Amino acid sequence: MLGTIRKFSSSVYAKVFLFIVAIPFVFWGMGPVFQGGKQNTVAEIGKEKISVEEFVNYLKYYSSNTEVLNEKNINKLLSNFVGEKLINLEIKNLDIILSDESLRKIIRNEKLFQKENEFSRLEYEKFLVKNQLTTLTLEANISNQEKKSQLFDFIGKGIIPPSFIVDSTFNKINQKRNVEIINLNDIFKKKSNFSKNQIEKYFKENKESFNEIYRTIKFVKLDPENLTDNKEFNNLFFEKIDEIDDFLFEGKNLDFISKEFNLQLTNTISVNELGKNKKSENIKILPDELVKIIFKINESEPTILTEQKNQFYIIELVKTEKVQKEIEDTSVQKQILSNLQNNIKRKSISEIIAKINSKSFRKDDFYAFSKNENATIKKIKLDNANDDKSLKKEILNQIYQSPENKVILVSDVSFSEIYLIYISNIKNVKIKKNSDDYEKYLKLSKTRIEKNLYNTYDTYLRNKYKININYKALDNIKNYIE
């Protein structure tokens, strides 16, 4: 419904515009509950009222044409929307401006619009055509983004961190640590010999979880050759893309569009979320990104137009089906064993974490655990937080966040590596001002201070502008869209 319009926000350049906006203000939250108000007002920011129509237009413009506009995504977009409003109010309040001459210089120095390091009017016009933009729209976006950049410079630039903060930053990354490690996975493996009865029992109790969803689709790839008999992405190509977009908005299906534009359809394909067919074979003609999109298609709007890496596709969902897998299936057997192993992991890990949190798992307990489980203790010397010769970076990050003489449990995201670690020694270090790396850590310190300043400024904005959300009007929007 709302996702059939091709938008500038899907382009790389627009994503750059949105990046700076989203980071500092995404954490401010939705504010207090709107106690009253009219149905056509979705939010109040200070004295400014935001109409339902304005927010719906924002949803149309910034939601991806393949993104399901569910409650979670609408709340996220509302948060970004209010964040942008706050920024614009501050820009106006601080009288931040950008002259026409400054805007001209920014555009002429933008690499996207250059050829052989010189501004090219042709490249500029090609960018406008490709992204279906007018000059006014693009220049307004660039101007707004530059003003936002000036606001953030106003908040955080000009900071010179004192030497003790630079030392602290350097030390956090470069201090040397001696650690003793027990690989818990070695222990879990010893407890993972499961009987046939255990496997069968697990399958019977969790049979529903071994259903696999397949989506049957037909699709066509759009390119200049099959749409315009030309190899160039010219204006005619994008005009035809817009025509197709309009037909989809009118509810036309893929067969209609194929006949209208003389397109050759692919065969009907059934695919699961892993990009495999019912014979567990990879479907090579479907990129991974396209498979993800297929599983986001709403059955009430089965035909979509999508763009992936400058490639356009029309995809039509034919049917969705649930296939029950049997216990004899090799993938089922592997999954059951993995789940049973994970159950043992979760139970053991929970018990250890509970003891660590209650401060009843100390150095002596670490050695006793090693003895009771017949587990080897490996001693490692770490030169810095990036010394990943023996351990993954994400494991190192957890080690370097913990104090000396502390027992900790660490793991990677997938729990493929789980360790019980005793931090036996920490040697702190300092950096000299004449060091080649001093400037690097000065900048790191400055970045951290700026981040804290943004957080403080966020608190200041919440106190300065009262933010109220009309949840009744917001619910009406969600119900309409869903």
N, C-alpha and C positions, 0 to 999 in steps of 0.2 A: 504493500500500500504506500508507505512512505519512502520505500527504498528504491524506487524505479528511476529516480532522477540521477543522472551522472553528475558528480559534484567535484568542485575544485579541491575540496578538503581531502580527497583521496590521493592527490598528487604529492610528490616528495616535497615540493616547495611549501605547500600549505602545512604539512606535518612539521616542518621547521618552525612555521609561525606558531603552531599550537604548543610546541614542546616547552618553551619558556613559560607560557601561561600555566600549564598544568602542574609543573613541579612544585613551585612555592606555595600554591594555594589549594592543592587537592586535599590537604589534610585538615582543612578548617571545619569540615563537617556541614551538616544541613541546618544547624541552628535550632532555635526553639520552635515549638509547634505554633503555627498560626492560629490564633484563638477565634478569629472571626473573619469578616471580609466578604467581598463579592465573588461570585463564581468565575468572573472573567479575569481575576487577579490570581496569579500562581505564586507570587512572592513579593515581599516588600524589602528593599535594601535602603535603610535610612528613610528618606522621604520619597524615594522613587518606587513606583509600583510597576511590576512586570506583568504584562498581560499574558493570558493563556495563548493568544495568537502569536505573540512574539516568541514564546518558548517553543511552541509547535513548529514554527518556521526554523528555529535553531535546530530542533531535532531533525527536520528534513535535510538541513544543510550539512550537519556534522555527523549524522549516523551513516555507517557504511551501508552500501546497498545490499550486502549479504549478512549484515548484523541483525539478529533478532532483537527487536525493541521490546525486551521484557522489563520487568520492574527493576532489576539490578542495573541494566544499561541506562534506563531512563534516569534513575537516581544519580548515576555517575555523570551523565551529561548535564543534569541539573546542577550538580556540584561544580562542574567546569564552567557552566553558564554564569552562575553567581560569582565564581572566582573572577571571570573576565569583567563582570560588571563592577566588582570592587576595584579592580585595577584601573578601569576607565574612569571611575569616580575620583580616584587618587590622581590620575593624570590631569584631569580637569581641575581638581583642587589645587595642584601644584603648578598649574599653568605651563605644562610641558608642551612645547610646540616643535614642529619640524618645518623649516622653510622649504619653498619650492626648489631652491638651488641645492639645498642639502639632499632632498629627495632625488633630484636629478643625478647627483654624484653617486649616491648609493646604487641607483639602477645601473649607471654606466660602469661601476666597479664590480657588479655582480657577475660571477664567473658563468652562471647559466646563460647570460646574454652576451657572452664574448666569443670571439673567434680569433685565434692566434693572438690572444692576450689583448685584444682591442674590442671595444663595444661594437656589436653588430646589430643593426636594425633588423636584419633578416632573422637572426636568432631570436630576437625579442618578439617579433611578429609570429614566428613559428611556435614559440612557447604559448603565446596567447591563443592561437588557433588550436593547438593540441589540448589545452586545458579549458577551452571554451570560455575564455575570459575577455572582458573588455579592458581597455587601458585604465579606465577609471577604477574598476574593481581591484585590479592588481596593484595599482599605485596606492589605493586606500589601505590595502592589506599591508603593504610594505611600510607605509607611514605609521599605521597603528602599531606594527611590531617594533619599529624603531623607537617609538614613544615608550613602549613597555620596557624596552632595553634600557632607555634612559632612566626610567623609574627605578629599575633594579640597580643601576649604577648609583643612583642617588642614595639607595638604602645601604648598599654594601661596599661600594668602591672607596678607595682612599685609605684603606686600613693597612697599618704596618704592625704586624704581630711582634710583641717583645721577644727577646731571645729565649726566655724560659719556656714560652709556648712552642717555639721552633724546636728546642731541645726535647720537649715532651713529645712532639709529633715524630721526631727522628727516633726517639727511644722506643716508642710504641711499635715501630716497624723493624727496628734494627737490634733490639736487645737480644742477647743470646740466652737460650733456654736449654736446660737438660731435662729430658722427660723419660719416663719409663712407661712402656705400653704393653697392654694385654689385648690381643686380637680376639674379640668376643665371638666373631664368626667361627673361629676354630672350635670354640666350645659348643656353639649351636649345632655345628655339623655332627658332633658326637651324639646329639640328642635327636637327630632327624631320621632315624631308621623307622619308617612307618609300615605297619602290617597292611595286608590286603583288606582286612575288615575295617581298619581305620579309614582307608581311602574310600571304600564303598559307603561307609556310614556318612562321611563328609559329603559325598556326592548326593546321596538321598536327601540329606538335610538342607542342601544348598543347590538343588537341581535348577531352580529358576535363574540362578546367577550364571549358568552355563548356556543361556540363550544368547544367540548372536544376531544382531540386527543387520540386515542387508537392505540397501536401497537400490532400486532399479531405475536407471536414468537413460535418457538419450540426450545427446548434445551435439553442438556444432561449434567449431572454432572459426572465428571471424578474423579475416585479414584483408588487406587491400586487394589482393588478387581475386578472392572469391566474392568480394562486394563491389569492386570498382574496375576490375580487370587492369589494375595498376599496382605497382610494387611500392608506391609511396603512401605514407600516412598523410594524405592531403585533406583539404577541407571537405571534399565530396565524401570521403570515407567517414568522417565524423558526422556529417549530415545524415548519412545512412544509419549510423549507429543511433543517432537521435530518433530517426524514424522507427527503428526497431524498439527502442526504449518506449516510445509513445504507444506502439502496438501492444507491448507487454502491459503497459498501464491500463489499456483498454480491455485487457483480459484475453488477448489472442494467444494461441498456443504455438508450440514449435513447428508443427506441421504447416500451419497457416503462414508463418514467417518464412519457412523454407521454400514454400511455393512462391510467395510474393517476391523473394529475392534470389530465387533459383539456387538454393544452397543444398549441398550434398550432406545428408545426415549420416552419422555413424550408426553402427549397430546398437541395439539395446544392450546395456551393461548392468550387471548386478555387482555391487561392491560393498565391503564392510568398512569399518572405520580405519582399518589398517591398510586399505587400498588393495585388498585381495578379493578374488572371486570365490565362489563356493567350492572350488577345488584347491583353495589355499594358494593360488598362483597370483603373483603380483601383476596388476594391470598397468602395464608400462605407459599406455597412452594417456593416463591420468596423472598429472603432477600431484604431489602430496598436498599442496595448497588447495587444489581443486577438490580433493576428497573431503577436506575439512569443510569446505563451502557446501558440498552436497549434503552433509549431515546437519547443516544449519537451515536448509530450505524449509520453509513453512508449507505444510501440505495444503493449506487454504490458498496459497499463491505458489503453485508448483513450478512455474516457469520464470527463470531469472536471467538477467544479463549481468555478467561479472567481468572484471578486469584483473588479470594477474600478470605482473611483470611485463606490462605493455602488450599482453595478449588478451583478446576479448573472446568470451564464450557465452553461448546461450545454452542453459542447462534446463531440462524438464524432468521433474520427478514423476516417474510412472507409478511406483508403488513402494511401500515399506513393509518388510516382512520379518517375522521373528523365527529363527531356526533353532530348534533344540539340538544341542550337541550331546553325544552319548559318552559314557564313561570309557569306552574303548578308544575314543579319539586320543591320539598322542598329546595334542595340545591341552586337552582336559586333564589328562594324567599329570602333565607338567604343572598346570595351574593349581591342581589340588595339592600336590607336594609343596609347591611354593607357598600356598596359603597356610598349610599346616606348619611349615617352617616359620612363617611370619608370626603365627600365633604363639609359638614358643619364644621367638624373639621379643614380641611385645610384652609377654608376661615377665620374662627375665629382666628386660630393660626397665619396666615399670617398678619392679622390686628394687633394682639397683638405684634408680633415680630417687625413689622414695627415701632410701637410706642416706643418699648424698644430701638431699634437701633437708633431712632432719639432723644433719651433721653427725650421723652415726656410721659414716664410711670414711675412715681416715687412712693414714699411711699403713698402720698395722693391719687394718682390714683389707687393704689392697694386697698385701703380701699373703695374708691368710686365704683370700679368695683364689689367688694364683695356686697355692698349695692344694686347696680342696678340689679345685677343678682340674688339677694337673696341667695348668696353662703356663706357657713360657712367657717370661718378662723380657721384652726387648728394650735396650737402652739406646736413646737417640740424642745427639747434640744438634740443636737447631741454631744456625747462624743468624737468621732473621725471619720475619714473617713471610718471606717469599721463598724460603729454602724448601722447595718441594721435591727434593731428591728422594725422600722416603715417604712423604705423606702428601695427600692432595691439598690444594690451596684452601678449600673450604674447611678442611680439618685443621689446618694451620691457623685460620682465622679464629676458630673457637678456642684453640690452645692459647693464642696471644690475647684473648680477652679474659683469661683467668689468672688468679694470683699464685704466688709461690706456695709450696707445701699443700697444694689442693689436689684432691682426687676428682676428676671429671669424667663424664661419659660423652663422647663425641661421635658423630656419624656424618656421612654425606647425605644428600637429599634422598637418594634411592635406598638407603640403608644397606647398600652393598658392602660398605666398609663401616664397621662399628668397633670402637676402641674404648677401653677403660684406661685412663691415663693419670699418672701421678706426676705433677710438676715439681721436680726435686730441687731445681736451682734456677734463679734468674740473675743475669749479669746486665745491669743497666749501662747505657752508653750515652755520650754527648757528641754534638757536632761542633766543629770549629767554624768560626765565621769566615775564615779564608778557604774553607773546603770548597771543592768544585760542586758539591751537591747542596750547598747551603741555600742557593736560590730556589732549588727544587722544593725543599722542605719549608722554605719561607712561603712559597705559593700554596703548598698543601695546608699550612697553618691558616693562611688567609682564607682559603676556601671553607675551612671548617668554621671559622669565625663568622663568615658571611652566612653560612647555613643557619647558625644560631641567631643571627640578626634577622633573617627572614622569618624564623619561628617567632621571635619577639615582635616583629612588625605585624605578623599575622594576628597575634593577641591584641595588639594596638588597634587593628582594623575592626576586629570583632567588637571591641568596646566603643569604637568611634561610630560604626554603622550598625544599627540594630537590624539583624537579618531574621525575617520571619517567613516561613513557608506555609502556604495555604494547602494543606494536605488533602482537603476535600476536592479542590480543583485539580490537584495533582493526580488523585485517584481517578477522577473522571477522564483525564488524559490517558492514563494507563489502560483503563477499561476500553476506551475508544480504539486505541492502537492495537491492543491485544485481541 
